[in-house]
Amino acid sequence: MTRIISALADIAPQYDALFVDLWGCVHDGVKAMPAAVKALQAYRAQGGKVVLVTNSPKPREGVATQLAAFGVPTDAYDEIASSGDSARSAMFRGMVGEKVYFMGEWERDAGFFEPLEIIEAPVNIQRVPLAEAEGIVCCGPFDPMADPSINRADFLYAKTKGLKLLCANPDLVVDRGHVREWCAGALAKLYTEMGGESLYFGKPHPPIYDLARRRLASIGGTADPSRILAIGDGIHTDIQGAQGEDIDSLFITGGLAASETKTTEHPDAAALEAYIAQEMVTPIFSIGQLR
């Protein structure tokens, strides 16, 4: 059974560091959530470390720029670990070849292809048409409102060629304000269901947690998983990922699962228990919104 709390401060003294999801927790894809920002600022003022752990396909610098545009101040966090950085590292090591077919919005995702200085002798990545590709790099759908099934023909062709799909964002959907959009994870899921091979680097998969721990260590943070709390609104990304890493979790019920958990200011206890029983993933703590 999960414990419903009223504020982060109720449990903050138990933890030296937070791994905090962004979309649906700290911002809504349009603007910052003031209560969440204040909660993180207060936590840091008491000496806690905050690493933002996001399935964004953007590099760390791109995430920071986006946060500033949304109104999230820099004193609300210490470091950023993005799925984009983890996936970029794999791409430049040649995990899906040199010639790649790119899926996403180029104006938004161009930073994914910027060189990574930490990689020695990086592969010379070239964007090519699907017919010439050795692999697929998926930062998201071409049209986030279109059903992923529109890619079936291309995916069937890619599967027959044995192409691997590198997924830069395992999220299936996000809510931009009040509009739900498809993410790269939905495309990777479809490709896998069709018999293709998808490679994941964001939550709930281990590579992004390895990156988050390295970023935490770089600022003098704890290596003890019992002193780290993961916060997020994705039951199968944030919460399931935390469980896999033996990290306690705080589930933000007012995000992606707001309707299922009947969350207004707080989740409905019975609805929440029914939801986590159905999903077979149980967070240690739950709260309506991060505050």
KOLRO-30778 format. One line per field, with one value per atom (N, C-alpha, C, O): residue number from 1; residue in one letter; z, x, y. Coordinates in steps of 0.1 Angstrom, whole numbers. Last residue first. Layout:
REM residues N
n = (NUM ...)
res = (A ...)
up = (Z ...)
east = (X ...)
north = (Y ...)
REM end
This chain:
REM residues 291
n = (291 291 291 291 290 290 290 290 289 289 289 289 288 288 288 288 287 287 287 287 286 286 286 286 285 285 285 285 284 284 284 284 283 283 283 283 282 282 282 282 281 281 281 281 280 280 280 280 279 279 279 279 278 278 278 278 277 277 277 277 276 276 276 276 275 275 275 275 274 274 274 274 273 273 273 273 272 272 272 272 271 271 271 271 270 270 270 270 269 269 269 269 268 268 268 268 267 267 267 267 266 266 266 266 265 265 265 265 264 264 264 264 263 263 263 263 262 262 262 262 261 261 261 261 260 260 260 260 259 259 259 259 258 258 258 258 257 257 257 257 256 256 256 256 255 255 255 255 254 254 254 254 253 253 253 253 252 252 252 252 251 251 251 251 250 250 250 250 249 249 249 249 248 248 248 248 247 247 247 247 246 246 246 246 245 245 245 245 244 244 244 244 243 243 243 243 242 242 242 242 241 241 241 241 240 240 240 240 239 239 239 239 238 238 238 238 237 237 237 237 236 236 236 236 235 235 235 235 234 234 234 234 233 233 233 233 232 232 232 232 231 231 231 231 230 230 230 230 229 229 229 229 228 228 228 228 227 227 227 227 226 226 226 226 225 225 225 225 224 224 224 224 223 223 223 223 222 222 222 222 221 221 221 221 220 220 220 220 219 219 219 219 218 218 218 218 217 217 217 217 216 216 216 216 215 215 215 215 214 214 214 214 213 213 213 213 212 212 212 212 211 211 211 211 210 210 210 210 209 209 209 209 208 208 208 208 207 207 207 207 206 206 206 206 205 205 205 205 204 204 204 204 203 203 203 203 202 202 202 202 201 201 201 201 200 200 200 200 199 199 199 199 198 198 198 198 197 197 197 197 196 196 196 196 195 195 195 195 194 194 194 194 193 193 193 193 192 192 192 192 191 191 191 191 190 190 190 190 189 189 189 189 188 188 188 188 187 187 187 187 186 186 186 186 185 185 185 185 184 184 184 184 183 183 183 183 182 182 182 182 181 181 181 181 180 180 180 180 179 179 179 179 178 178 178 178 177 177 177 177 176 176 176 176 175 175 175 175 174 174 174 174 173 173 173 173 172 172 172 172 171 171 171 171 170 170 170 170 169 169 169 169 168 168 168 168 167 167 167 167 166 166 166 166 165 165 165 165 164 164 164 164 163 163 163 163 162 162 162 162 161 161 161 161 160 160 160 160 159 159 159 159 158 158 158 158 157 157 157 157 156 156 156 156 155 155 155 155 154 154 154 154 153 153 153 153 152 152 152 152 151 151 151 151 150 150 150 150 149 149 149 149 148 148 148 148 147 147 147 147 146 146 146 146 145 145 145 145 144 144 144 144 143 143 143 143 142 142 142 142 141 141 141 141 140 140 140 140 139 139 139 139 138 138 138 138 137 137 137 137 136 136 136 136 135 135 135 135 134 134 134 134 133 133 133 133 132 132 132 132 131 131 131 131 130 130 130 130 129 129 129 129 128 128 128 128 127 127 127 127 126 126 126 126 125 125 125 125 124 124 124 124 123 123 123 123 122 122 122 122 121 121 121 121 120 120 120 120 119 119 119 119 118 118 118 118 117 117 117 117 116 116 116 116 115 115 115 115 114 114 114 114 113 113 113 113 112 112 112 112 111 111 111 111 110 110 110 110 109 109 109 109 108 108 108 108 107 107 107 107 106 106 106 106 105 105 105 105 104 104 104 104 103 103 103 103 102 102 102 102 101 101 101 101 100 100 100 100 99 99 99 99 98 98 98 98 97 97 97 97 96 96 96 96 95 95 95 95 94 94 94 94 93 93 93 93 92 92 92 92 91 91 91 91 90 90 90 90 89 89 89 89 88 88 88 88 87 87 87 87 86 86 86 86 85 85 85 85 84 84 84 84 83 83 83 83 82 82 82 82 81 81 81 81 80 80 80 80 79 79 79 79 78 78 78 78 77 77 77 77 76 76 76 76 75 75 75 75 74 74 74 74 73 73 73 73 72 72 72 72 71 71 71 71 70 70 70 70 69 69 69 69 68 68 68 68 67 67 67 67 66 66 66 66 65 65 65 65 64 64 64 64 63 63 63 63 62 62 62 62 61 61 61 61 60 60 60 60 59 59 59 59 58 58 58 58 57 57 57 57 56 56 56 56 55 55 55 55 54 54 54 54 53 53 53 53 52 52 52 52 51 51 51 51 50 50 50 50 49 49 49 49 48 48 48 48 47 47 47 47 46 46 46 46 45 45 45 45 44 44 44 44 43 43 43 43 42 42 42 42 41 41 41 41 40 40 40 40 39 39 39 39 38 38 38 38 37 37 37 37 36 36 36 36 35 35 35 35 34 34 34 34 33 33 33 33 32 32 32 32 31 31 31 31 30 30 30 30 29 29 29 29 28 28 28 28 27 27 27 27 26 26 26 26 25 25 25 25 24 24 24 24 23 23 23 23 22 22 22 22 21 21 21 21 20 20 20 20 19 19 19 19 18 18 18 18 17 17 17 17 16 16 16 16 15 15 15 15 14 14 14 14 13 13 13 13 12 12 12 12 11 11 11 11 10 10 10 10 9 9 9 9 8 8 8 8 7 7 7 7 6 6 6 6 5 5 5 5 4 4 4 4 3 3 3 3 2 2 2 2 1 1 1 1)
res = (R R R R L L L L Q Q Q Q G G G G I I I I S S S S F F F F I I I I P P P P T T T T V V V V M M M M E E E E Q Q Q Q A A A A I I I I Y Y Y Y A A A A E E E E L L L L A A A A A A A A A A A A D D D D P P P P H H H H E E E E T T T T T T T T K K K K T T T T E E E E S S S S A A A A A A A A L L L L G G G G G G G G T T T T I I I I F F F F L L L L S S S S D D D D I I I I D D D D E E E E G G G G Q Q Q Q A A A A G G G G Q Q Q Q I I I I D D D D T T T T H H H H I I I I G G G G D D D D G G G G I I I I A A A A L L L L I I I I R R R R S S S S P P P P D D D D A A A A T T T T G G G G G G G G I I I I S S S S A A A A L L L L R R R R R R R R R R R R A A A A L L L L D D D D Y Y Y Y I I I I P P P P P P P P H H H H P P P P K K K K G G G G F F F F Y Y Y Y L L L L S S S S E E E E G G G G G G G G M M M M E E E E T T T T Y Y Y Y L L L L K K K K A A A A L L L L A A A A G G G G A A A A C C C C W W W W E E E E R R R R V V V V H H H H G G G G R R R R D D D D V V V V V V V V L L L L D D D D P P P P N N N N A A A A C C C C L L L L L L L L K K K K L L L L G G G G K K K K T T T T K K K K A A A A Y Y Y Y L L L L F F F F D D D D A A A A R R R R N N N N I I I I S S S S P P P P D D D D A A A A M M M M P P P P D D D D F F F F P P P P G G G G C C C C C C C C V V V V I I I I G G G G E E E E A A A A E E E E A A A A L L L L P P P P V V V V R R R R Q Q Q Q I I I I N N N N V V V V P P P P A A A A E E E E I I I I I I I I E E E E L L L L P P P P E E E E F F F F F F F F G G G G A A A A D D D D R R R R E E E E W W W W E E E E G G G G M M M M F F F F Y Y Y Y V V V V K K K K E E E E G G G G V V V V M M M M G G G G R R R R F F F F M M M M A A A A S S S S R R R R A A A A S S S S D D D D G G G G S S S S S S S S A A A A I I I I E E E E D D D D Y Y Y Y A A A A D D D D T T T T P P P P V V V V G G G G F F F F A A A A A A A A L L L L Q Q Q Q T T T T A A A A V V V V G G G G E E E E R R R R P P P P K K K K P P P P S S S S N N N N T T T T V V V V L L L L V V V V V V V V K K K K G G G G G G G G Q Q Q Q A A A A R R R R Y Y Y Y A A A A Q Q Q Q L L L L A A A A K K K K V V V V A A A A A A A A P P P P M M M M A A A A K K K K V V V V G G G G D D D D H H H H V V V V C C C C G G G G W W W W L L L L D D D D V V V V F F F F L L L L A A A A D D D D Y Y Y Y Q Q Q Q P P P P A A A A I I I I D D D D A A A A L L L L A A A A S S S S I I I I I I I I R R R R T T T T M M M M)
up = (-41 -34 -21 -13 -69 -61 -55 -61 -63 -71 -62 -50 -48 -59 -69 -81 -40 -37 -49 -60 -24 -34 -30 -18 -18 -14 -26 -37 -30 -16 -11 -1 -57 -52 -36 -30 -73 -61 -57 -52 -101 -96 -85 -86 -114 -107 -104 -104 -124 -131 -125 -131 -106 -120 -128 -136 -83 -84 -98 -102 -89 -88 -88 -91 -91 -102 -101 -110 -66 -77 -89 -96 -51 -48 -60 -63 -62 -63 -61 -69 -55 -69 -71 -81 -27 -33 -48 -53 -24 -19 -26 -30 -48 -41 -37 -46 -44 -50 -42 -29 -39 -35 -43 -48 -55 -47 -43 -42 -74 -75 -68 -73 -90 -83 -85 -97 -98 -94 -85 -74 -110 -96 -90 -77 -137 -131 -116 -109 -140 -141 -135 -128 -136 -128 -129 -119 -147 -141 -133 -124 -154 -164 -160 -167 -125 -139 -148 -151 -99 -107 -121 -128 -86 -92 -101 -109 -84 -86 -94 -106 -61 -73 -74 -64 -51 -48 -61 -70 -41 -51 -45 -36 -34 -30 -40 -47 -54 -49 -45 -52 -68 -53 -47 -37 -95 -89 -74 -68 -99 -105 -99 -100 -87 -81 -86 -78 -106 -93 -86 -79 -128 -129 -115 -113 -118 -121 -122 -118 -116 -105 -107 -98 -143 -130 -119 -112 -159 -162 -149 -144 -151 -158 -162 -168 -140 -132 -138 -131 -140 -149 -141 -136 -124 -126 -136 -139 -97 -111 -112 -103 -79 -80 -95 -103 -58 -72 -72 -65 -33 -36 -50 -55 -15 -28 -30 -28 4 7 -5 -5 -5 5 8 15 -22 -28 -18 -22 -16 -9 -15 -13 -26 -34 -28 -33 -25 -19 -29 -41 -41 -36 -31 -33 -53 -39 -33 -21 -79 -70 -55 -47 -91 -95 -86 -86 -82 -76 -79 -71 -99 -85 -78 -69 -123 -122 -107 -103 -117 -120 -119 -113 -114 -102 -105 -96 -140 -129 -117 -110 -154 -157 -145 -141 -143 -142 -144 -137 -151 -137 -134 -125 -179 -174 -159 -154 -181 -185 -179 -175 -171 -163 -167 -159 -178 -181 -174 -171 -178 -166 -167 -159 -186 -176 -183 -192 -215 -205 -195 -195 -235 -226 -215 -206 -256 -247 -238 -233 -288 -277 -269 -274 -305 -300 -288 -280 -333 -320 -317 -324 -345 -346 -333 -322 -342 -344 -346 -347 -336 -350 -353 -364 -311 -313 -327 -329 -317 -310 -312 -314 -329 -337 -330 -337 -308 -320 -328 -332 -290 -286 -298 -299 -305 -302 -298 -301 -305 -318 -316 -323 -278 -285 -298 -302 -273 -267 -274 -274 -284 -291 -286 -293 -279 -277 -284 -290 -285 -285 -284 -289 -262 -274 -273 -262 -250 -249 -262 -273 -236 -249 -247 -245 -217 -216 -228 -230 -216 -211 -209 -201 -229 -231 -228 -236 -216 -217 -218 -208 -234 -224 -226 -237 -239 -241 -231 -220 -235 -245 -249 -261 -230 -227 -238 -250 -239 -237 -233 -233 -261 -251 -249 -258 -281 -272 -261 -252 -292 -287 -277 -266 -321 -309 -304 -311 -337 -334 -321 -310 -361 -347 -346 -353 -390 -384 -370 -366 -408 -395 -388 -381 -429 -431 -419 -419 -418 -428 -431 -435 -403 -396 -406 -402 -423 -414 -407 -406 -433 -442 -433 -437 -411 -417 -426 -425 -407 -397 -403 -399 -429 -428 -418 -420 -423 -435 -434 -438 -397 -399 -412 -412 -390 -393 -397 -399 -382 -395 -399 -411 -355 -365 -380 -389 -338 -342 -353 -360 -348 -342 -347 -359 -344 -353 -346 -339 -328 -327 -335 -333 -335 -322 -319 -310 -363 -359 -346 -346 -362 -370 -367 -367 -328 -340 -349 -343 -315 -314 -327 -337 -319 -309 -306 -296 -331 -329 -317 -305 -355 -343 -342 -350 -370 -368 -355 -345 -393 -381 -380 -389 -418 -411 -397 -391 -447 -433 -428 -432 -472 -471 -456 -454 -468 -478 -477 -480 -452 -447 -455 -450 -459 -461 -455 -454 -432 -446 -447 -437 -414 -415 -430 -439 -400 -412 -412 -411 -376 -379 -391 -392 -371 -380 -384 -394 -338 -351 -359 -353 -319 -321 -336 -345 -303 -317 -320 -323 -271 -279 -293 -293 -258 -266 -274 -282 -248 -239 -246 -240 -268 -265 -256 -257 -291 -277 -275 -279 -315 -311 -296 -289 -320 -317 -312 -304 -323 -332 -330 -337 -306 -303 -311 -307 -316 -306 -303 -298 -332 -338 -328 -332 -322 -318 -324 -323 -332 -318 -314 -303 -359 -352 -337 -331 -364 -365 -358 -351 -347 -352 -352 -342 -358 -348 -355 -367 -369 -367 -356 -345 -392 -381 -381 -391 -400 -404 -392 -381 -403 -396 -402 -407 -407 -415 -408 -407 -387 -390 -398 -396 -360 -373 -375 -366 -335 -346 -360 -370 -320 -316 -327 -328 -321 -332 -330 -337 -302 -301 -312 -313 -307 -312 -310 -314 -295 -310 -314 -325 -268 -275 -290 -297 -264 -261 -268 -274 -269 -278 -276 -286 -246 -260 -270 -278 -226 -225 -239 -243 -235 -233 -233 -239 -235 -247 -246 -256 -209 -218 -231 -237 -188 -198 -205 -207 -158 -165 -175 -171 -142 -151 -157 -162 -109 -121 -130 -125 -90 -91 -104 -109 -88 -91 -91 -92 -83 -80 -82 -79 -92 -78 -74 -62 -118 -116 -101 -99 -122 -119 -116 -112 -149 -138 -134 -142 -171 -158 -146 -135 -196 -188 -175 -169 -202 -210 -203 -204 -184 -183 -190 -185 -196 -183 -180 -174 -221 -221 -207 -206 -211 -219 -219 -217 -200 -192 -198 -192 -223 -212 -203 -200 -236 -242 -232 -233 -219 -221 -227 -224 -221 -208 -210 -204 -252 -243 -231 -230 -255 -256 -247 -237 -251 -260 -261 -268 -217 -228 -237 -232 -194 -206 -219 -230 -167 -176 -189 -193 -136 -144 -154 -150 -118 -127 -137 -145 -87 -100 -108 -105 -58 -68 -82 -88 -24 -38 -47 -44 6 -3 -17 -21 23 20 11 8 25 37 35 43 0 11 24 32 -13 -15 -4 0 -4 -2 -3 5 -14 1 4 14 -41 -36 -21 -15 -43 -46 -41 -36 -36 -28 -31 -21 -56 -42 -33 -25 -78 -78 -63 -59 -71 -73 -72 -65 -72 -59 -60 -50 -100 -89 -76 -69 -127 -116 -104 -98 -158 -145 -136 -137 -189 -179 -166 -165 -208 -212 -202 -206 -197 -211 -217 -229 -171 -178 -193 -201 -146 -156 -163 -163 -126 -124 -134 -131 -135 -121 -118 -108 -161 -153 -138 -130 -168 -174 -166 -163 -149 -152 -157 -150 -120 -133 -136 -127 -99 -101 -116 -124 -73 -88 -93 -91 -45 -53 -67 -73 -14 -29 -35 -31 11 9 -6 -9 31 18 17 20 52 51 39 38 51 60 59 63 34 29 38 33 41 40 37 37 42 52 52 63 21 34 44 54 1 1 14 19 14 10 10 18 21 17 11 4 10 18 13 2 12 6 15 27 7 17 10 4 -8 -9 2 6 0 0 0 7)
east = (47 46 53 53 35 47 45 43 1 11 23 22 -8 -15 -6 -5 13 9 2 5 27 20 15 13 54 46 38 42 62 63 54 46 42 51 51 42 39 35 45 56 25 37 32 23 3 12 26 36 -19 -6 5 16 -39 -40 -27 -24 -28 -30 -32 -26 -29 -16 -17 -8 -57 -48 -35 -30 -67 -71 -62 -59 -54 -51 -55 -48 -67 -53 -49 -40 -93 -90 -75 -71 -91 -96 -92 -88 -81 -73 -78 -69 -78 -88 -81 -76 -51 -57 -68 -68 -58 -52 -58 -69 -70 -59 -51 -38 -78 -81 -69 -58 -76 -69 -75 -76 -84 -94 -88 -92 -67 -66 -76 -76 -74 -75 -75 -81 -68 -82 -84 -94 -40 -50 -64 -71 -18 -28 -39 -45 0 -6 -17 -26 -6 0 -8 -19 -14 -21 -16 -20 3 -9 -16 -25 35 27 14 14 50 42 34 26 82 70 63 68 102 96 84 77 135 122 115 123 153 152 138 128 162 161 161 167 159 172 172 181 133 144 158 167 120 119 131 137 124 130 130 140 110 124 131 141 84 89 105 112 83 81 87 94 89 95 94 105 75 88 94 104 50 59 72 80 39 40 49 56 50 49 50 61 56 41 39 28 81 76 61 55 111 98 93 101 131 127 113 104 154 140 138 142 181 177 162 157 191 190 186 187 194 184 182 172 216 203 192 181 244 235 221 214 259 259 250 249 251 252 253 248 271 259 261 272 290 292 280 279 285 282 283 277 291 299 297 305 271 285 293 302 251 249 263 266 261 258 257 262 261 274 272 281 234 243 256 262 225 220 229 232 237 241 237 245 223 238 243 252 198 201 216 221 200 198 200 204 205 215 213 222 182 193 202 208 148 160 172 174 123 128 140 143 142 135 124 118 163 157 150 151 172 182 176 183 166 161 172 181 161 171 167 164 142 143 153 153 138 146 147 153 106 119 126 120 82 93 106 116 61 62 73 75 67 56 56 50 88 91 80 82 74 84 87 89 57 51 62 59 77 68 62 62 87 96 88 91 64 69 78 77 63 51 55 51 86 84 73 73 84 92 89 90 49 63 70 64 18 26 41 45 1 9 16 19 -27 -19 -12 -19 -32 -32 -22 -11 -30 -41 -42 -53 4 -8 -19 -18 10 15 3 -6 15 5 11 17 29 30 18 12 35 27 31 37 56 46 39 37 91 78 68 72 118 109 94 86 136 126 116 107 152 158 149 153 158 147 153 158 170 175 164 161 163 158 163 160 181 178 173 177 171 175 172 160 165 172 177 187 150 164 172 184 125 130 145 152 123 124 130 138 119 131 133 145 94 106 119 128 79 79 92 99 82 87 88 98 68 83 89 100 42 49 64 72 37 38 45 53 32 46 48 59 7 10 24 27 6 4 7 8 7 19 18 28 -15 -14 -1 2 -4 -8 -6 4 6 -8 -13 -24 33 30 15 11 48 36 31 26 71 71 59 60 78 71 73 76 113 98 92 98 138 136 121 118 153 139 139 140 173 173 160 156 180 170 173 175 205 197 188 188 214 219 212 213 196 200 205 201 186 201 206 218 159 164 179 184 156 154 160 166 182 168 168 178 204 201 187 180 229 214 211 215 258 252 237 233 284 269 265 267 312 307 293 290 318 314 309 303 345 331 329 336 371 369 354 350 356 368 365 359 332 334 347 349 330 334 336 342 320 335 339 351 298 300 315 321 282 292 293 290 246 258 269 266 223 234 246 256 205 208 220 228 199 209 214 225 176 189 201 211 150 159 173 181 135 135 147 153 139 141 142 149 131 145 148 158 113 111 125 131 117 115 112 109 140 126 124 130 165 161 146 140 186 173 167 165 221 209 197 199 251 241 227 223 265 269 258 256 249 256 259 257 239 229 236 229 262 252 242 237 283 280 270 270 288 296 293 298 268 282 292 303 247 247 261 265 253 253 253 260 252 264 265 275 225 235 248 255 213 211 222 226 221 224 223 232 210 225 229 239 183 190 204 211 176 176 184 191 196 185 187 198 201 204 193 181 213 203 209 220 216 221 209 198 202 216 222 231 173 179 195 200 164 154 161 155 179 181 171 171 171 183 185 192 135 148 159 156 114 120 133 142 102 102 106 103 104 92 91 80 130 119 105 96 144 145 133 127 139 135 134 125 153 138 133 122 179 174 159 152 181 183 177 171 179 169 169 159 202 189 178 169 222 221 208 202 216 215 213 205 198 210 208 198 165 174 187 186 146 157 167 177 135 136 148 158 132 132 132 129 152 141 143 154 159 161 149 138 176 164 167 176 187 191 178 169 194 183 189 195 203 207 195 188 197 195 199 200 199 211 209 219 178 181 193 196 175 179 183 190 165 179 184 196 138 146 161 169 131 131 139 147 132 140 142 153 112 125 135 146 89 93 107 114 89 91 95 104 83 95 98 110 57 68 82 91 43 44 55 62 45 51 53 63 55 45 50 59 62 66 54 44 46 51 54 50 44 42 48 55 49 52 49 52 45 34 36 27 70 64 53 53 74 79 74 73 55 59 64 60 51 40 43 34 84 71 60 61 105 102 87 79 116 110 106 103 143 130 127 134 158 158 144 135 173 161 164 172 191 190 177 171 187 198 198 204 158 166 176 173 142 147 157 163 133 145 150 161 110 123 134 145 84 94 108 117 71 67 77 79 79 85 82 89 61 75 81 89 28 39 52 54 10 5 15 12 9 14 9 3 -1 -4 1 -3 16 13 11 20 5 13 8 -4 8 0 9 19)
north = (196 208 207 216 179 182 195 205 167 175 177 177 144 150 157 154 116 130 135 131 87 94 107 110 64 75 80 78 40 41 52 51 26 36 36 32 -4 3 13 9 -18 -11 -2 6 -29 -38 -31 -38 -17 -15 -24 -25 -24 -27 -27 -35 -13 -28 -32 -43 14 7 -8 -15 17 20 12 6 11 3 5 -5 31 17 8 -2 53 52 37 32 49 50 47 40 51 39 38 28 78 67 54 46 102 94 81 74 126 115 108 109 161 149 137 139 180 184 172 172 155 170 176 178 125 135 149 153 99 109 120 123 82 83 93 95 85 72 72 64 113 108 94 92 114 122 117 116 102 93 101 95 122 114 105 101 140 141 132 133 136 145 148 157 119 113 123 118 112 124 120 118 92 92 104 107 86 95 97 103 59 67 75 70 45 49 59 66 23 36 39 34 0 0 14 16 2 7 6 11 -7 -15 -11 -19 14 1 -8 -15 34 36 22 19 24 26 27 21 26 13 13 4 54 46 32 26 65 70 60 57 44 50 54 48 36 26 32 25 59 47 37 29 91 80 67 64 112 109 98 95 112 113 109 104 110 116 117 121 91 94 99 94 97 96 99 110 82 89 86 75 67 81 89 101 42 43 58 61 43 44 46 51 62 53 54 64 82 69 59 48 117 104 93 94 143 137 123 117 160 156 149 149 165 176 172 178 141 152 164 174 124 123 135 139 131 134 133 142 122 136 140 151 95 102 117 123 90 88 95 100 96 104 103 112 75 89 98 106 53 54 68 73 60 61 60 67 56 70 71 82 27 37 51 58 11 15 26 33 24 15 20 32 36 30 22 13 64 57 48 53 59 67 58 46 41 47 56 60 13 23 28 20 0 2 14 25 -25 -11 -10 -19 -44 -43 -28 -20 -57 -50 -49 -52 -68 -77 -70 -77 -52 -56 -66 -71 -44 -53 -59 -70 -26 -39 -49 -61 -6 -13 -26 -36 2 -3 -11 -22 12 1 -6 -18 33 22 10 -2 50 45 32 22 55 49 43 32 69 55 48 36 94 84 70 60 103 104 93 84 121 109 112 123 143 141 127 123 160 148 146 146 192 184 172 174 211 201 193 186 212 219 209 200 183 197 206 208 153 163 177 182 125 136 145 145 89 102 112 109 72 69 82 84 77 80 77 79 72 61 64 55 88 91 80 79 77 88 92 100 46 54 64 61 33 39 49 59 3 17 22 16 -16 -13 1 10 -33 -21 -20 -24 -54 -57 -45 -45 -52 -49 -52 -51 -57 -67 -65 -74 -34 -47 -57 -65 -14 -14 -27 -31 -22 -22 -22 -30 -18 -31 -33 -43 9 0 -14 -22 20 22 12 7 10 6 8 -1 22 7 3 -6 48 44 29 25 51 56 52 53 43 33 38 29 65 58 48 46 91 78 71 72 125 114 101 99 144 142 130 126 147 142 139 133 139 146 140 129 124 136 145 157 114 113 125 136 113 115 113 111 104 114 117 123 77 82 91 87 65 73 80 89 34 45 52 46 22 22 34 42 24 13 11 1 37 37 23 13 40 40 38 37 42 32 30 20 65 52 41 31 89 84 70 63 100 95 91 89 116 114 111 118 102 108 105 94 103 100 108 120 88 100 97 91 79 75 88 97 93 91 87 90 91 86 83 71 92 92 85 75 113 101 101 110 138 128 114 105 155 155 144 140 149 147 145 136 171 162 161 171 171 178 169 160 157 153 162 160 169 155 151 142 194 193 179 176 190 190 189 184 189 179 179 170 211 208 199 201 209 222 221 228 182 187 200 201 160 174 180 184 126 136 150 150 103 105 115 113 95 103 105 108 69 75 82 76 69 68 75 86 55 61 59 47 41 55 62 74 22 24 39 47 21 18 22 24 24 14 11 0 42 34 23 13 61 49 39 28 79 82 71 72 65 67 70 65 65 53 55 47 93 86 73 69 97 103 96 93 85 79 84 77 102 88 82 73 127 125 111 107 120 124 122 117 116 104 107 99 136 134 121 117 151 139 136 134 180 174 161 161 196 189 184 183 211 211 206 212 234 221 223 234 258 248 234 224 279 275 264 261 284 275 271 261 283 290 280 268 280 272 278 277 291 298 290 294 281 278 285 284 289 295 292 300 273 288 294 303 248 251 266 271 251 249 253 260 252 263 263 273 227 238 251 259 211 210 222 228 218 221 220 228 207 222 226 237 180 187 202 208 173 173 181 189 159 170 167 160 140 137 148 146 135 144 140 136 121 114 123 118 133 135 126 123 142 130 130 127 166 164 153 153 163 160 158 149 180 178 175 184 176 177 173 164 195 184 187 198 217 209 198 191 233 225 215 207 243 253 245 250 222 225 235 234 224 211 214 210 248 246 234 234 243 253 252 253 223 220 230 227 239 227 223 219 258 262 250 252 242 250 253 252 233 223 230 226 256 249 239 237 265 272 265 266 248 247 253 248 266 260 258 266 259 267 260 248 238 252 261 271 214 215 229 231 218 211 211 209 211 220 211 199 192 206 216 228 172 173 187 194 172 167 168 166 168 170 164 152 158 172 174 180 139 140 154 162 138 144 145 150 124 123 127 119 139 137 135 142 132 136 132 122 124 134 139 149 118 117 128 140 123 109 108 97 149 146 132 129 147 152 149 145 141 130 134 126 165 155 144 137 181 183 173 171 175 169 170 161 170 178 171 162 150 163 172 182 115 126 139 140 82 95 106 106 53 63 76 82 22 35 44 44 -12 0 12 13)
REM end
